[in-house]
Amino acid sequence: MNHAPRTTHHETRNTQHGTRNTPHASRFTFYDVFLVGVGGQGVLTIGDVITEAALRQGIPANFYPTKGMAQRGGSVKARVRLGRETTGPNIPDKGADLVIAMEVSEALKAVRFVKPGGDFLLFGHVWPPTACMLGQASYPSLEQVLEQVQRAEAVVHYLPPESLPLYEGAPVPANVFVLGAAVGRTGLGQVLDPSEVAALVQTRWAKGADRNARAFQAGLEAMINDQ
């Protein structure tokens, strides 16, 4: 089936956060996270928070964001590599311990990166590319995407968009909600201390601190459809 790709010109910023040298660095397990979504979803913020939380715990962390066109809807991806003092940006095929996909069709681009037995967290937001909206290509169904992930022998965690809770009558930030789910329901929570991540979320944004805290906590407690 011919699914429409998002035509973007990618600019990669190999932003390697400073790692904190520690005599106990060798005790950390290597843990790689691949993130994908579209512009406007806060995908890079998820990667940045994971990286900062790791550094605060003394875990070596490297963050490599890549974004397409600056406009909303352009493809966005990022890689976070934990546990290594120095490392390159590329996560090999079947090398990611965790994939976080914030959009259904973009999730297909990340399937090849998840390792067998790794976690694949999918937030079921739909943002059809222009070609789909013009009737020039088809948009993949959720079932097709989940089937591809299952063929990769990953553990699928699906978050439907309607699971996003409200705070004072408005939906909480989806990226913070998904971050909470990743910490609470995947192996990421065994690498990072959930309370440390929660504290970082609480203090990162002075405006909307209570809303973000609510989003993260709701993600931690989310009932996820594991497949």
Residue frames as qw, qx, qy, qz and C-alpha x, y, z in Angstrom:
[[0.000, 0.890, 0.456, 0.000, 0.00, 0.00, 0.00],
 [0.442, 0.406, -0.002, 0.800, 1.38, 3.39, -1.01],
 [0.358, -0.807, -0.379, 0.277, 1.37, 5.58, 2.08],
 [0.290, 0.877, -0.001, 0.383, 2.32, 9.19, 1.69],
 [0.649, -0.168, -0.291, 0.683, 5.66, 10.23, 3.16],
 [0.113, -0.955, -0.150, 0.232, 6.10, 13.67, 4.67],
 [0.660, 0.505, 0.010, 0.556, 8.43, 15.56, 2.39],
 [0.375, -0.921, 0.023, 0.099, 10.83, 17.44, 4.62],
 [0.548, 0.612, -0.380, 0.426, 14.33, 18.79, 4.46],
 [0.777, -0.575, -0.220, 0.131, 15.98, 17.60, 7.62],
 [0.198, 0.749, -0.421, 0.471, 18.55, 19.53, 9.53],
 [0.838, -0.316, -0.408, 0.178, 20.33, 17.43, 12.11],
 [0.113, -0.814, 0.367, -0.436, 21.72, 19.09, 15.20],
 [0.793, -0.049, -0.553, 0.252, 24.10, 16.67, 16.87],
 [0.255, -0.739, 0.246, -0.573, 23.71, 18.29, 20.23],
 [0.716, -0.084, -0.637, 0.271, 25.72, 16.28, 22.70],
 [0.480, -0.831, -0.011, -0.282, 24.84, 17.33, 26.21],
 [0.121, 0.627, -0.677, 0.365, 27.79, 17.52, 28.54],
 [0.838, -0.245, -0.486, -0.040, 28.19, 14.24, 30.34],
 [0.412, -0.783, 0.349, -0.308, 29.15, 14.22, 33.96],
 [0.549, 0.351, -0.738, 0.173, 32.17, 12.09, 34.62],
 [0.714, -0.501, 0.254, -0.419, 31.60, 9.70, 37.46],
 [0.054, -0.466, 0.882, -0.031, 33.78, 6.90, 38.78],
 [0.500, 0.120, 0.816, -0.265, 30.72, 4.66, 38.69],
 [0.493, 0.452, -0.241, -0.703, 29.80, 5.31, 35.04],
 [0.261, 0.238, -0.896, -0.270, 30.58, 1.74, 34.02],
 [0.183, 0.170, 0.896, -0.366, 27.76, 0.42, 36.21],
 [0.487, 0.427, 0.163, -0.744, 25.10, 2.05, 34.02],
 [0.591, 0.294, 0.735, 0.156, 23.23, -0.05, 31.52],
 [0.025, -0.102, 0.459, 0.882, 23.27, 1.26, 27.97],
 [0.285, 0.583, 0.718, -0.252, 19.75, 2.39, 27.06],
 [0.105, -0.036, 0.437, 0.892, 18.74, 3.90, 23.73],
 [0.305, 0.614, 0.583, -0.435, 15.52, 5.81, 23.03],
 [0.164, 0.145, 0.561, 0.798, 14.23, 6.68, 19.55],
 [0.205, 0.577, 0.500, -0.613, 11.52, 9.36, 19.35],
 [0.123, 0.167, 0.619, 0.757, 9.38, 10.30, 16.37],
 [0.148, 0.687, 0.610, -0.366, 6.38, 12.52, 15.69],
 [0.336, 0.671, 0.362, 0.553, 5.44, 15.75, 13.94],
 [0.225, 0.227, -0.184, 0.930, 6.20, 19.39, 14.55],
 [0.402, -0.440, -0.038, -0.802, 4.17, 21.01, 17.29],
 [0.828, -0.337, -0.416, -0.167, 3.88, 17.89, 19.45],
 [0.395, -0.791, 0.402, -0.240, 6.83, 18.58, 21.72],
 [0.975, 0.092, -0.172, 0.108, 8.76, 15.48, 20.65],
 [0.524, 0.490, -0.395, 0.573, 12.14, 17.15, 21.19],
 [0.367, -0.620, 0.318, -0.616, 11.04, 18.30, 24.64],
 [0.955, -0.251, 0.011, -0.155, 10.51, 14.68, 25.65],
 [0.848, 0.260, -0.229, 0.400, 14.07, 13.87, 24.59],
 [0.165, 0.635, -0.321, 0.682, 15.46, 16.91, 26.33],
 [0.626, -0.562, 0.225, -0.492, 13.72, 16.08, 29.62],
 [0.992, -0.085, -0.072, 0.059, 14.91, 12.45, 29.50],
 [0.653, 0.439, -0.276, 0.551, 18.45, 13.67, 28.89],
 [0.094, -0.646, 0.313, -0.690, 18.38, 16.25, 31.68],
 [0.821, -0.446, 0.098, -0.343, 16.84, 13.78, 34.13],
 [0.950, 0.071, -0.169, 0.252, 19.60, 11.29, 33.37],
 [0.428, 0.533, -0.307, 0.661, 22.34, 13.88, 33.83],
 [0.405, -0.644, 0.228, -0.608, 20.87, 14.94, 37.16],
 [0.930, -0.318, 0.119, -0.142, 21.17, 11.33, 38.29],
 [0.332, -0.668, 0.626, 0.229, 24.77, 11.15, 37.12],
 [0.776, 0.236, 0.570, 0.129, 23.96, 8.96, 34.12],
 [0.183, -0.302, 0.490, 0.797, 25.93, 9.83, 30.97],
 [0.472, 0.634, 0.584, -0.187, 23.45, 11.05, 28.34],
 [0.163, -0.206, 0.473, 0.841, 23.67, 12.19, 24.73],
 [0.424, 0.638, 0.518, -0.381, 20.77, 13.82, 22.89],
 [0.200, -0.123, 0.594, 0.769, 20.60, 14.06, 19.10],
 [0.438, 0.600, 0.478, -0.468, 17.51, 15.87, 17.74],
 [0.185, 0.031, 0.642, 0.743, 16.59, 16.01, 14.06],
 [0.339, 0.607, 0.509, -0.508, 13.72, 18.09, 12.78],
 [0.432, 0.433, 0.593, 0.524, 12.28, 18.74, 9.38],
 [0.052, 0.562, 0.236, 0.791, 10.54, 21.88, 8.25],
 [0.052, 0.046, -0.539, 0.840, 9.87, 24.25, 11.13],
 [0.517, -0.187, -0.180, -0.816, 6.16, 24.35, 10.37],
 [0.619, -0.110, 0.620, -0.470, 3.69, 22.32, 12.36],
 [0.898, 0.301, 0.162, -0.278, 3.24, 18.88, 10.88],
 [0.498, 0.656, -0.567, 0.000, 6.80, 18.37, 9.62],
 [0.913, -0.104, -0.378, 0.114, 8.57, 15.16, 10.59],
 [0.191, -0.781, 0.472, -0.363, 10.53, 15.27, 13.83],
 [0.934, -0.131, -0.319, 0.090, 12.75, 12.61, 15.34],
 [0.135, -0.801, 0.492, -0.313, 15.35, 12.38, 18.05],
 [0.842, 0.005, -0.513, 0.166, 17.68, 9.88, 19.65],
 [0.403, -0.766, 0.369, -0.339, 18.67, 9.75, 23.30],
 [0.806, 0.181, -0.534, 0.181, 21.56, 7.46, 24.22],
 [0.536, -0.745, 0.227, -0.325, 22.07, 6.79, 27.91],
 [0.911, -0.358, 0.189, 0.080, 24.89, 5.16, 29.81],
 [0.791, 0.261, 0.104, 0.543, 27.77, 6.04, 27.48],
 [0.327, -0.640, 0.005, 0.695, 30.28, 8.81, 28.08],
 [0.184, 0.517, -0.401, -0.734, 30.74, 9.30, 24.33],
 [0.520, 0.274, 0.804, 0.089, 28.76, 7.84, 21.46],
 [0.016, 0.031, 0.518, 0.855, 27.61, 8.66, 17.96],
 [0.459, 0.101, 0.160, -0.868, 24.06, 9.70, 17.10],
 [0.622, 0.117, -0.561, -0.534, 22.96, 6.67, 15.15],
 [0.650, -0.144, 0.650, -0.367, 20.91, 3.96, 16.82],
 [0.069, 0.200, -0.875, -0.436, 21.29, 0.84, 14.66],
 [0.683, -0.111, -0.432, -0.578, 18.36, -1.12, 13.29],
 [0.826, -0.333, -0.450, -0.061, 16.89, -3.27, 16.07],
 [0.510, 0.173, -0.474, 0.697, 18.96, -1.29, 18.55],
 [0.242, -0.456, 0.140, -0.845, 16.47, 0.91, 20.44],
 [0.107, -0.136, -0.887, 0.428, 15.37, -0.24, 23.87],
 [0.168, 0.634, 0.592, -0.468, 12.42, 2.14, 23.63],
 [0.121, 0.284, 0.470, 0.827, 10.61, 3.84, 20.77],
 [0.121, 0.571, 0.514, -0.628, 8.22, 6.68, 21.56],
 [0.133, 0.279, 0.612, 0.728, 5.97, 7.51, 18.62],
 [0.125, 0.370, 0.408, -0.825, 3.65, 10.49, 18.95],
 [0.549, 0.433, -0.110, -0.706, 1.81, 10.09, 15.61],
 [0.875, 0.103, 0.444, -0.164, 0.39, 7.00, 13.93],
 [0.797, 0.598, -0.019, 0.079, 1.90, 7.22, 10.43],
 [0.131, 0.820, -0.516, 0.212, 5.24, 8.53, 11.70],
 [0.728, -0.418, 0.516, -0.170, 5.45, 5.43, 13.89],
 [0.937, 0.329, 0.109, 0.043, 6.11, 3.34, 10.78],
 [0.432, 0.785, -0.358, 0.263, 9.44, 5.13, 10.32],
 [0.262, -0.659, 0.601, -0.369, 10.59, 3.95, 13.73],
 [0.961, -0.114, 0.078, -0.238, 9.63, 0.27, 13.58],
 [0.834, 0.381, -0.327, 0.230, 12.97, -0.84, 12.19],
 [0.138, 0.640, -0.510, 0.558, 14.81, 0.68, 15.15],
 [0.686, -0.478, 0.304, -0.458, 13.11, -1.15, 18.02],
 [0.114, 0.372, -0.920, 0.047, 14.92, -4.22, 19.28],
 [0.647, -0.241, -0.672, -0.269, 13.07, -7.53, 19.70],
 [0.565, -0.444, -0.606, 0.340, 11.60, -7.47, 23.18],
 [0.193, 0.002, -0.162, 0.968, 12.00, -3.69, 23.38],
 [0.129, 0.625, 0.603, -0.479, 9.19, -1.28, 24.22],
 [0.115, 0.275, 0.476, 0.827, 7.22, 0.58, 21.55],
 [0.031, 0.554, 0.569, -0.607, 5.01, 3.30, 23.02],
 [0.112, 0.323, 0.561, 0.754, 2.50, 4.71, 20.53],
 [0.180, 0.465, 0.410, -0.764, 0.29, 7.72, 21.16],
 [0.415, 0.406, 0.773, 0.256, -2.53, 7.40, 18.63],
 [0.155, 0.716, 0.065, -0.677, -2.61, 10.98, 17.33],
 [0.614, 0.425, 0.564, 0.351, -3.44, 11.27, 13.62],
 [0.051, 0.776, -0.118, -0.618, -1.97, 14.06, 11.48],
 [0.791, 0.415, 0.413, 0.178, -2.42, 13.11, 7.79],
 [0.376, -0.272, 0.357, 0.810, 0.27, 14.38, 5.38],
 [0.318, 0.485, -0.094, -0.809, -0.82, 16.76, 2.64],
 [0.255, 0.175, -0.813, -0.493, -0.87, 14.00, 0.02],
 [0.044, -0.303, -0.938, 0.162, -3.40, 12.08, 2.09],
 [0.175, 0.561, 0.419, -0.692, -5.61, 15.11, 2.55],
 [0.327, 0.487, -0.349, -0.731, -5.53, 15.68, -1.22],
 [0.893, 0.203, 0.266, -0.300, -6.48, 12.07, -1.90],
 [0.516, 0.678, -0.513, -0.104, -3.15, 11.30, -3.55],
 [0.377, 0.257, -0.856, 0.242, -2.12, 8.63, -1.07],
 [0.708, -0.496, -0.444, -0.236, -3.61, 6.54, 1.69],
 [0.230, -0.645, 0.514, -0.517, -3.07, 6.92, 5.40],
 [0.412, 0.075, -0.902, 0.110, -2.13, 3.73, 7.30],
 [0.674, -0.559, -0.282, -0.392, -4.69, 2.33, 9.68],
 [0.418, -0.659, 0.521, -0.346, -3.85, 1.89, 13.34],
 [0.948, -0.078, 0.293, -0.099, -4.17, -1.87, 12.85],
 [0.792, 0.543, -0.135, 0.245, -1.57, -1.82, 10.07],
 [0.089, 0.771, -0.463, 0.428, 0.88, 0.10, 12.23],
 [0.656, -0.480, 0.482, -0.326, 0.40, -2.16, 15.25],
 [0.980, 0.165, 0.110, -0.002, 0.85, -5.23, 13.04],
 [0.588, 0.661, -0.317, 0.343, 4.21, -3.91, 11.82],
 [0.212, -0.688, 0.530, -0.449, 5.36, -3.26, 15.39],
 [0.859, -0.244, 0.374, -0.251, 4.29, -6.72, 16.48],
 [0.904, 0.400, -0.090, 0.124, 6.18, -8.26, 13.56],
 [0.296, 0.710, -0.468, 0.435, 9.27, -6.53, 14.94],
 [0.717, -0.245, -0.612, 0.227, 8.68, -8.56, 18.12],
 [0.072, 0.312, -0.352, 0.880, 8.41, -5.43, 20.27],
 [0.129, -0.496, -0.767, 0.386, 6.20, -4.97, 23.30],
 [0.002, 0.486, 0.367, 0.793, 3.49, -2.55, 22.15],
 [0.117, -0.491, -0.581, 0.638, 2.02, 0.02, 24.53],
 [0.084, 0.482, 0.509, 0.708, -0.83, 1.97, 22.94],
 [0.040, -0.421, -0.449, 0.787, -2.20, 5.22, 24.33],
 [0.200, 0.659, 0.627, 0.365, -5.43, 6.35, 22.62],
 [0.136, 0.366, -0.003, 0.920, -5.76, 10.13, 22.25],
 [0.507, -0.610, -0.292, -0.535, -8.99, 10.07, 24.25],
 [0.756, -0.382, -0.421, 0.323, -6.98, 8.91, 27.28],
 [0.321, 0.297, -0.180, 0.881, -5.48, 12.38, 27.53],
 [0.259, -0.627, -0.648, 0.346, -6.92, 13.87, 30.75],
 [0.055, 0.819, 0.210, 0.531, -8.21, 17.37, 31.30],
 [0.436, -0.305, -0.408, 0.742, -6.92, 20.02, 33.67],
 [0.088, 0.511, 0.238, -0.822, -9.23, 22.94, 34.39],
 [0.609, 0.612, 0.327, -0.385, -11.30, 22.00, 31.36],
 [0.491, 0.750, -0.381, -0.226, -8.46, 21.76, 28.83],
 [0.973, 0.089, -0.159, 0.139, -6.36, 18.77, 27.72],
 [0.549, -0.714, 0.313, 0.299, -3.00, 18.45, 29.44],
 [0.246, 0.718, -0.561, -0.329, 0.15, 18.57, 27.26],
 [0.972, 0.147, -0.082, -0.164, 0.29, 15.30, 25.35],
 [0.596, 0.522, -0.534, 0.294, 4.07, 15.12, 25.33],
 [0.171, -0.468, 0.647, -0.576, 4.33, 15.34, 29.12],
 [0.847, -0.079, 0.239, -0.469, 1.54, 12.77, 29.46],
 [0.907, 0.332, -0.258, -0.004, 3.37, 10.38, 27.12],
 [0.271, 0.575, -0.632, 0.442, 6.64, 10.98, 28.98],
 [0.523, -0.357, 0.536, -0.558, 4.90, 9.94, 32.19],
 [0.951, 0.109, 0.069, -0.280, 3.60, 6.79, 30.51],
 [0.697, 0.513, -0.467, 0.182, 7.09, 5.96, 29.25],
 [0.004, 0.507, -0.678, 0.533, 8.56, 6.31, 32.73],
 [0.620, -0.201, 0.483, -0.585, 5.70, 4.43, 34.36],
 [0.899, 0.189, 0.250, -0.306, 5.10, 1.61, 31.88],
 [0.809, 0.518, -0.253, 0.115, 8.37, 0.85, 30.06],
 [0.845, -0.119, -0.205, 0.479, 11.95, 0.00, 30.90],
 [0.227, 0.645, -0.107, 0.722, 12.79, 3.70, 31.02],
 [0.545, -0.717, 0.037, -0.433, 11.40, 3.76, 34.56],
 [0.925, -0.306, -0.028, 0.223, 14.06, 1.26, 35.59],
 [0.629, 0.304, -0.035, 0.715, 16.80, 3.55, 34.28],
 [0.002, 0.449, -0.098, 0.888, 15.46, 6.87, 35.55],
 [0.088, -0.288, -0.752, 0.586, 14.01, 7.54, 38.99],
 [0.014, -0.662, -0.636, -0.396, 10.35, 8.49, 38.36],
 [0.317, -0.836, -0.331, 0.301, 10.37, 10.91, 41.30],
 [0.389, -0.415, 0.236, 0.788, 13.38, 12.72, 39.85],
 [0.154, 0.292, 0.624, 0.709, 11.68, 13.06, 36.46],
 [0.178, -0.782, -0.590, -0.094, 8.52, 14.31, 38.16],
 [0.374, -0.724, -0.127, 0.565, 10.52, 16.94, 40.05],
 [0.311, -0.150, 0.427, 0.836, 12.15, 18.10, 36.82],
 [0.018, 0.533, 0.677, 0.508, 8.78, 18.38, 35.07],
 [0.287, -0.806, -0.480, 0.193, 7.43, 20.36, 38.03],
 [0.337, -0.730, 0.035, 0.594, 10.24, 22.94, 37.91],
 [0.498, 0.105, 0.513, 0.691, 11.06, 23.08, 34.20],
 [0.014, 0.524, 0.426, 0.737, 8.21, 25.42, 33.29],
 [0.014, -0.111, -0.498, 0.860, 7.30, 28.14, 35.78],
 [0.535, 0.148, -0.026, -0.832, 4.08, 28.77, 33.87],
 [0.832, 0.078, -0.344, -0.428, 1.76, 25.80, 33.87],
 [0.052, 0.406, -0.869, 0.278, 3.67, 23.85, 36.51],
 [0.550, 0.014, 0.660, -0.512, 0.52, 22.33, 38.00],
 [0.792, 0.434, -0.048, -0.428, -0.83, 21.40, 34.57],
 [0.523, 0.531, -0.666, -0.021, 2.42, 19.64, 33.64],
 [0.177, -0.289, 0.850, -0.403, 2.61, 17.88, 36.98],
 [0.721, 0.187, 0.415, -0.523, -0.94, 16.62, 36.43],
 [0.737, 0.522, -0.317, -0.291, -0.03, 15.45, 32.90],
 [0.287, 0.486, -0.813, 0.140, 3.03, 13.54, 34.06],
 [0.363, -0.137, 0.785, -0.482, 1.27, 11.88, 36.99],
 [0.784, 0.309, 0.193, -0.502, -1.65, 10.87, 34.78],
 [0.634, 0.533, -0.538, -0.155, 0.82, 9.30, 32.35],
 [0.009, -0.386, 0.870, -0.307, 2.49, 7.37, 35.16],
 [0.447, 0.083, 0.745, -0.488, -0.90, 5.96, 36.15],
 [0.560, 0.330, -0.302, -0.697, -2.30, 5.54, 32.63],
 [0.774, 0.083, 0.615, -0.129, -4.09, 2.34, 31.71],
 [0.192, 0.560, -0.593, -0.546, -2.21, 1.35, 28.57],
 [0.924, 0.250, 0.101, -0.272, -3.39, -1.14, 25.99],
 [0.256, -0.550, 0.762, 0.226, -0.44, -3.55, 25.86],
 [0.856, 0.380, -0.077, -0.341, -0.34, -5.80, 22.82]]
